[in-house]
């Protein structure tokens, strides 16, 4: 999949711009590369993840509260989105479940028997984690990643270290699927940006 026309399609729908989506693409790519030995996914999966990071919030153009459902429907119905077949279904699936409740393995909507559920759930796990590490309404943190054995460590450095920022970036539920699918532990730390300056 070529990401440029997908980004163009998303930008036509989201008046507020796609800066959040582009940041999620970068975070998701970093997480994918960092955990490659844990997930064992191929380059095609990485490209699908990056495309999903671009489209995951497209439903906000219609309804912010129900944007996962709206976005999945839009991806399936809008033929101006330049993807086909299994990729279109996969992007709709990843958009539908990028937040809120998850289906049990085997009960996922939009997935057909020929689709690789296991790989899609791993990609979804990375997407959900990446999305949780950026915000539309708060300062986007500078992120430092590390991996030791099966322990993924993320440090979020913020200039404005508010209680709300702590609550948003320390939400455990957004990392549960990643921990389950990759058999790892995720540790997130939120710190003042001055600490990053002192280290540098």
N, C-alpha and C positions, 0 to 999 in steps of 0.2 A: 504494500500500500504506500502510495506517495502521500506524505503528510501535508504538503503544501496546499493541495486543493481541499483537503479535509479542514485545515485551519481556516481557509477562505470561507468554506461553507459555514463553519461555526461563527466566524466573525460577522457574517451576513445576518445571523439570527440574534446575536447578543450585542445589543446597543452599548452595553457597559464595557465592551472590549474583552479581549481574551488573555489579559496579562496573568490572571489566576491560572487559567488552563495551561499556559506556557510554562509557568513555574511548576505546576504539577507534572508536566512532561519531564522537566529536568530532575525533579525529586524522584519520580518513578524510575527514570533511567538509572539514576545513582543507586537506588535500592535494588533494582534488578541486577546490576553489575556486581554490587557488593555481595549479594546473596546467591550468586550464580551456582556455587557448589552445593547449596542447600536445595534450590528448586530444580536444577537440571533442565531448564527450559532453553529452547533454541532462539536463534536470531529472529525468526518469524514471530515468536511469542513476544519478544522485546518490541518489535514494530507494532504489533497489535496493542500492546500496553500503551505505547506512546500515542497511538491513534485514539484509544479509549480515554486517555488523559485529556485529549483535546475536546472530545465530544461529551464528556460525562455530565456537564451542567447545561447542555444546550436547551433543555426543557424549561429553564428559567425564563426564556423569552415569552412563555405562555403563562406559567404558574410556578412561582418560586417554591411554594409549599410542597407541591406534588411533582417537582421537576424530574425526579428519576423516572416516574411512570410516563409523564408527558414526553420526556426526552427519548425514551425507548420507542415509543410509538412514532415519534417524528423520524427517528433513524430508520425504522422499518418502512415508513410510508413515503418519505421524500426521496424521489428518484434523482434529484440533483446532487445528492451526496454520492461522490464517486467511489463507492465500494459495492461489492456484489456478494450474493450467496452466503456462504458460511461466515465471511468477515462481517457482513451486515448484521447477521444474527448475533455474532459474538459481541459486536459493539453495542447492540441493543441490550443484550444480557448484562454486560459490564456496567452500562449506564443505569439499568433498572436496579441493580443491587449495590451500587457504589456507596450507599448509605442506608441506614435503618436496618431492619431485620433481614436475616439471611434464610434462604430455604435449606432444608436438609439435603444432603447429597442424594441426587436422584430425583428430587422434586422441583428442580429449577425450571422456571418458565423460559420459553423461547428456545431451549436447547433440544436438539434432535439426537437420535441414537448415534448418528455418525460423528457428532461433535465430541471433542475430547473434554469431558466434564472436569477431569482431574486437572488438566492444564489450565482450563478457564478459571477454575477456583483459585489456583495459585496466582494467576494474573490479576484476578479480582482482589486477592489479599494484598498484593503490592499496590494496586490502585487505591484501595481504601486507606492504606497507611500513608501513601503519598499525599492524598487529598487532605488528610487530617493534619499534615505538617505545613499547610498553607491556609490562609484565610482571606476572604474578600473584605471583611470588615475590620480586621486588625492588621497591625504591622506584620509583614512577612519576616520570619526570623532568618538569620544567617544560620545555616545548618552544617554541623560537622558530624560525619558518620564514622562508625567503627564496627568491626566484627571480630570477635574473639570466640573461637569454637562455635557454639550455637547461640551466642549472645550478641544481638544487634544493639548497638548503643547510638543514640541520637542526642546531640546537644543542640538546643535551640537558643541562639543568642539574640536578645531583643534590646533595643534602645529604651523602650518604654515598658518596663517589666511590671505590668498591672496584674491584679488578681484575676481579671477576666482572661488575660492572655495565658496565665498559668493554667486556668481551668480548661481553656480550649486546647492548648497544646499538650496537656497531660492526660487527655481522655484515653483511658485504657481500652474501652470497647472497640475503638477503631483499629487496634492492633491485634485483637484476639484471633481474627481469621489468619493473619500472617503467622502468628505463633502456632496456630493449629496446623496450617497447611505446610509450613516449613520446619515444623518441630524445633522451634527456636524460642528464645525469650527476647522481648523488646524492652529496652530501658530508655526512657526519655527524660532528659534533664533540661530545665529551663533556667537560663542565667542572664545576667545583665551583659550587654554588649561590651562594657568596659573590660570584662574578664577576657574576652577574645583579643582585645587590643593589648592587654598585658602579656598574653601568651605570644602574640606575634612579635 
